Amino acid sequence: MIRLVPLLIGVCFLDELASGIPFVGSPEIKTEFGVSYAEAAGWLLFAIAALGFALEPPLFLLADRLPRRWFVCGGLGLLGLVCIGAGLSPGYPFLVVALLLYGPLSGCGVALAQATLADASRDRLERALVRWAFACSLGDLAVPSVVALAAVWFGSGWRASFVAVGVVLIGYAALLWTRRFPEPVARAEDDAPRASLVSALVSALREPVLVRWALAVALCALLDEIMVAFASLYLRDVLGLSLAARTTALSAEIAGAVLGLAAGEALLRRIEPMRLLLWSAAFCALSWFAFLSVEGAAAASFWLFATGALAALQYPIAKAQAYRALPERSGAVNAVLTLFGVIELPLPILIGVVADNWGLGVALALLGLQPLGLLVLIASRPART
């Protein structure tokens, strides 16, 4: 029988597969529904994120009090139904509604699957979250192939992909239901009948170590999708690279991230997590600013590869420290992380404003705040953590 931990890690792969379908399939969606570019991509991205920010915190706090199995398995099962509904959408508004529901259900099933993984892997938490991040990267890589194959076999790539992933998610939820889940033991004051969810959240926000690492996790959004989007523009508009050269450079970054995560678990066996995070952030800052100082395609590809490999380890290690800051209350940790995650929403717009007014080079230099900010947070952490 497959044990719980590998199954929990597999949840991330399926989530990345499902959430990437509308964006890889956005050209088909635009053509089929006759919508604008903003509707085909921008609004769908907003729909996935918006409702989750509002509904996830109370769900996460409840998950510290009620059986975790209900949330993970129920969330994944309902998420599967939503994916099937999205694939069968008769019109664009129905698709938007389905993706609005995707956010909180993904938070319930996927984020709490990660929290359960943290509960079940306390002695090797960083290694478990590196495995989780590696599964996510594999899911991202698989999306274009899955949509393309579905288009060949069924004629509509995004629709068939959504339905297929939805069926798998329902089956996966049923399989997880048969496993024994570790249940976090909430603190006594949060177990008291009169304790409210608000008081539990306020209690978590009063933990300075958790707040510090929640900020660190939010910073890790800079050298992720935001970096890819603006680096692509930089490669074209500043370095003047061709489409083939830009594709090679960005593929090098993705390959670096995958290889960095693949090597992460081995490194964590030999290097203490905080020391690895420190060196990763320091060398990542150097590699990022080196990328901004070169001109040729080969050099740009090399430094993007290095940046991808070094930055990939920062998110799982930082998030592991957030879970360690509040042991046995992983639901509350996720609630705080969601609140700090709101910081990520305006970042692409702010970076774009800087690029419009002061140039792409200045805008991309701001993305270096991720490794530099992590160095500051590491230096300011109490010795006891």
C-alpha positions in Angstrom: 0.0 0.0 0.0 1.2 3.5 -0.8 1.9 5.5 2.4 0.4 8.9 3.1 3.4 11.1 2.5 4.1 10.2 -1.1 0.4 10.6 -1.9 0.3 14.1 -0.3 3.3 15.1 -2.4 1.4 13.9 -5.5 -1.4 16.4 -4.7 0.8 19.3 -5.7 1.6 17.7 -9.1 -2.1 17.4 -9.8 -2.9 20.9 -8.7 -0.2 22.5 -10.9 -1.5 20.4 -13.8 -5.0 21.6 -13.3 -4.3 25.3 -12.6 -2.0 25.5 -15.6 -4.6 24.3 -18.1 -6.6 27.5 -18.6 -3.4 29.5 -19.3 -1.8 27.0 -21.6 -5.2 26.7 -23.3 -5.9 30.4 -23.3 -5.6 30.7 -27.2 -8.3 28.0 -27.6 -10.4 29.7 -24.9 -10.2 33.0 -26.7 -11.1 31.6 -30.0 -13.9 29.3 -28.8 -15.6 32.0 -26.6 -14.7 35.0 -28.7 -13.3 36.9 -25.7 -10.5 39.5 -25.4 -6.9 38.9 -24.3 -7.7 40.2 -20.9 -10.6 37.8 -20.5 -8.7 34.8 -22.0 -5.8 35.1 -19.6 -5.8 38.0 -17.1 -9.3 37.5 -15.7 -8.9 33.8 -15.4 -5.8 34.2 -13.4 -7.6 36.7 -11.1 -10.5 34.3 -10.8 -8.3 31.5 -9.5 -6.7 33.7 -6.9 -9.5 36.1 -5.8 -12.0 34.0 -3.8 -9.3 31.9 -2.2 -7.8 34.9 -0.4 -11.2 35.6 1.2 -12.3 32.1 2.2 -9.0 30.2 2.9 -8.0 31.7 6.3 -11.2 30.5 8.2 -11.0 27.1 6.5 -7.3 26.7 7.5 -8.1 27.7 11.1 -11.0 25.2 11.2 -8.6 22.5 10.0 -6.7 22.7 13.2 -9.9 21.8 15.1 -11.7 19.3 12.9 -10.4 16.1 11.2 -7.9 17.1 8.6 -9.1 14.2 6.3 -12.4 16.0 5.8 -10.7 19.1 4.4 -8.1 17.5 2.2 -10.2 14.7 0.7 -13.4 16.8 0.5 -11.5 19.7 -1.0 -9.8 17.5 -3.6 -13.0 15.7 -4.5 -14.9 18.9 -5.0 -12.0 20.4 -6.9 -12.3 17.4 -9.3 -15.9 18.2 -9.8 -15.1 21.9 -10.5 -12.5 20.8 -13.1 -15.0 18.6 -14.8 -17.5 21.5 -14.8 -14.9 23.9 -16.2 -14.1 21.4 -19.0 -17.8 21.2 -19.8 -18.4 24.9 -19.6 -21.2 26.0 -22.1 -19.9 29.6 -22.0 -17.2 31.9 -20.7 -19.2 33.1 -17.6 -19.6 29.5 -16.5 -15.8 28.9 -16.8 -15.1 32.0 -14.7 -17.4 30.8 -12.0 -15.8 27.4 -12.0 -12.3 29.0 -11.6 -13.6 31.3 -8.8 -14.5 28.1 -6.9 -11.1 26.6 -7.8 -9.2 28.9 -5.5 -10.8 28.1 -2.1 -11.1 24.4 -3.0 -7.5 24.3 -4.0 -6.6 26.0 -0.7 -8.7 23.5 1.2 -7.5 20.4 -0.5 -4.0 21.3 -1.7 -2.7 23.8 0.9 -4.0 21.6 3.7 -2.4 18.6 2.1 0.9 20.4 2.4 0.1 21.3 6.0 -0.6 17.6 6.7 2.7 16.8 5.0 4.4 19.2 7.4 2.6 17.5 10.4 3.7 14.1 9.2 7.3 15.1 8.4 8.5 17.2 11.4 11.9 15.6 11.6 12.6 16.1 7.9 10.4 19.1 7.1 12.7 21.0 4.7 13.3 17.8 2.7 9.6 17.1 2.5 8.8 20.6 1.2 11.6 20.4 -1.3 10.0 17.2 -2.6 6.7 19.0 -2.7 8.2 21.9 -4.7 9.9 19.4 -7.1 6.5 17.8 -7.7 5.0 21.2 -8.5 7.8 21.9 -11.0 7.1 18.6 -12.7 3.4 19.5 -12.9 4.2 22.9 -14.5 6.4 21.1 -17.1 3.7 18.6 -17.9 0.9 21.0 -18.6 1.8 22.0 -22.2 2.3 18.3 -23.2 -1.0 17.2 -21.6 -3.0 20.0 -23.3 -1.3 19.3 -26.6 -2.0 15.5 -26.4 -5.6 16.1 -25.4 -6.0 18.4 -28.4 -4.8 15.7 -30.7 -6.9 12.9 -29.2 -10.1 14.8 -28.4 -10.0 17.9 -30.5 -10.2 20.4 -27.6 -7.1 20.4 -25.4 -8.2 22.5 -22.5 -11.7 20.9 -22.2 -10.4 17.3 -22.3 -7.5 18.1 -20.0 -9.8 19.6 -17.4 -12.2 16.6 -17.4 -9.3 14.1 -17.3 -7.6 15.8 -14.4 -11.0 16.2 -12.6 -11.6 12.5 -12.8 -8.1 11.8 -11.4 -8.6 14.2 -8.6 -11.8 12.5 -7.5 -10.1 9.1 -7.6 -7.1 10.5 -5.7 -9.4 12.0 -3.0 -11.0 8.5 -2.5 -7.5 6.9 -2.2 -6.4 9.5 0.4 -9.6 8.9 2.4 -8.3 5.3 3.1 -5.1 6.6 4.7 -4.5 7.5 8.3 -4.0 11.2 8.7 -2.0 12.8 11.5 -4.2 15.3 13.3 -2.5 18.5 14.7 -3.0 19.2 18.4 -4.2 22.8 18.7 -3.1 24.8 21.6 -5.3 24.7 24.7 -6.6 28.2 24.2 -7.7 27.5 20.7 -9.4 24.2 21.8 -11.5 26.0 24.3 -15.2 26.2 23.2 -15.3 29.9 23.5 -12.2 30.6 21.4 -13.1 32.1 18.1 -11.4 31.7 14.8 -10.5 35.4 14.9 -8.7 34.9 18.3 -6.8 31.9 16.9 -5.7 34.1 13.9 -4.7 37.0 16.2 -2.8 34.6 18.4 -0.9 33.3 15.3 -0.1 36.8 14.1 1.4 37.6 17.5 4.2 35.1 16.8 7.0 37.2 15.5 9.0 34.3 14.1 6.0 33.2 12.0 5.4 36.7 10.8 9.1 37.0 9.8 8.9 33.8 7.8 5.5 34.6 6.3 7.1 37.7 4.9 10.0 35.6 3.6 7.6 33.2 1.8 5.9 36.2 0.2 9.2 37.6 -1.0 9.8 34.3 -2.8 7.2 35.3 -5.4 9.6 37.8 -7.0 11.9 35.3 -8.7 9.1 33.0 -9.8 6.4 33.8 -12.4 7.0 37.6 -12.1 10.7 37.1 -13.0 9.8 34.9 -16.0 7.4 37.5 -17.4 9.7 40.5 -17.0 12.9 38.6 -17.9 11.3 37.6 -21.2 10.6 41.3 -22.0 14.2 42.2 -20.9 15.7 39.6 -23.2 13.7 41.0 -26.1 13.7 44.8 -25.5 17.0 45.3 -23.8 19.3 42.5 -25.0 17.5 42.3 -28.4 17.5 38.5 -28.5 15.5 36.5 -31.0 12.6 34.4 -30.1 14.7 31.2 -30.3 17.4 32.8 -28.0 14.7 34.0 -25.5 13.1 30.6 -25.4 16.5 29.0 -24.8 17.3 31.4 -22.0 14.0 31.0 -20.2 14.1 27.2 -20.7 17.5 27.3 -19.0 15.9 29.1 -16.0 13.2 26.4 -15.7 15.8 23.6 -16.1 17.9 25.2 -13.4 14.9 25.3 -11.0 14.1 21.7 -11.6 17.7 20.6 -11.1 18.1 22.8 -8.1 15.1 21.1 -6.4 16.2 17.7 -7.5 19.6 18.3 -5.8 17.9 20.0 -2.8 17.1 16.9 -0.8 20.7 15.6 -1.1 22.1 18.9 -0.1 19.8 19.0 3.0 21.3 15.7 4.2 24.7 17.4 4.4 24.0 21.1 5.1 21.9 22.6 7.8 18.7 24.2 6.3 19.4 27.7 7.5 22.9 27.6 6.2 21.7 26.3 2.9 19.1 29.1 2.7 21.8 31.6 3.6 24.2 30.5 0.8 21.4 30.1 -1.7 20.2 33.7 -1.1 23.7 35.1 -1.2 24.7 33.4 -4.5 21.3 34.0 -6.0 21.7 37.7 -5.5 25.1 37.5 -7.2 23.8 35.4 -10.1 20.7 37.7 -10.6 22.7 40.9 -10.8 25.3 39.1 -13.0 22.4 38.4 -15.4 21.5 42.0 -15.5 25.1 43.0 -16.4 25.6 40.7 -19.4 24.7 41.1 -23.0 25.1 37.9 -24.9 22.5 35.1 -25.2 24.9 32.4 -23.8 25.8 34.4 -20.8 22.2 35.4 -20.1 21.1 31.7 -20.3 23.9 30.7 -17.9 23.0 33.2 -15.3 19.3 32.5 -15.6 20.0 28.8 -15.1 22.0 29.6 -12.0 19.3 32.0 -10.6 16.6 29.4 -11.2 18.6 26.6 -9.4 19.4 28.8 -6.4 16.0 30.5 -6.1 14.1 27.3 -6.3 15.3 26.1 -2.9 14.4 29.4 -1.1 10.6 28.9 -1.1 10.4 25.4 0.5 13.1 26.1 3.1 11.5 29.4 4.1 8.0 27.8 4.3 9.4 25.0 6.4 10.6 27.7 8.9 7.1 29.1 9.0 5.6 25.7 9.9 8.3 25.3 12.6 7.4 28.6 14.1 4.0 27.3 15.2 4.3 23.5 15.7 1.1 21.5 15.6 -0.9 24.5 14.2 -0.2 24.1 10.5 -3.7 25.3 9.6 -3.1 28.6 11.4 0.3 28.9 9.7 -1.4 28.6 6.3 -4.0 31.2 7.4 -1.2 33.7 8.1 0.7 32.8 4.9 -2.5 33.5 3.0 -2.8 37.0 4.5 0.8 37.8 3.7 0.2 36.3 0.2 -2.0 39.3 -0.6 1.3 41.2 -0.9 1.9 39.2 -4.1 -1.2 40.5 -5.9 0.0 44.1 -6.7 3.7 43.1 -7.3 3.4 42.6 -11.1 1.6 45.9 -11.5 4.2 47.8 -9.3 7.1 46.2 -11.2 5.4 47.2 -14.4 5.0 50.8 -13.3 8.7 50.9 -12.4 9.6 49.5 -15.9 7.4 52.0 -17.6 8.9 55.0 -15.8 12.5 54.0 -15.1 13.2 51.1 -17.4 13.3 47.3 -17.4 16.7 47.2 -15.9 15.6 49.0 -12.8 12.4 47.0 -12.6 14.4 43.7 -12.7 16.9 45.0 -10.2 14.0 45.2 -7.8 13.4 41.5 -8.1 16.8 41.1 -6.3 14.9 42.1 -3.2 14.0 38.4 -2.8 17.5 37.1 -2.0 18.6 40.3 -0.4 15.5 40.4 1.8 16.0 36.8 2.8 19.5 37.6 3.9 18.2 40.4 6.1 15.5 38.1 7.6 18.1 35.4 8.2 20.5 37.8 9.9 17.7 39.2 12.1 16.3 35.9 13.3 16.5 35.0 17.0 19.3 32.5 17.8 16.8 30.1 19.3 15.1 29.4 15.9 
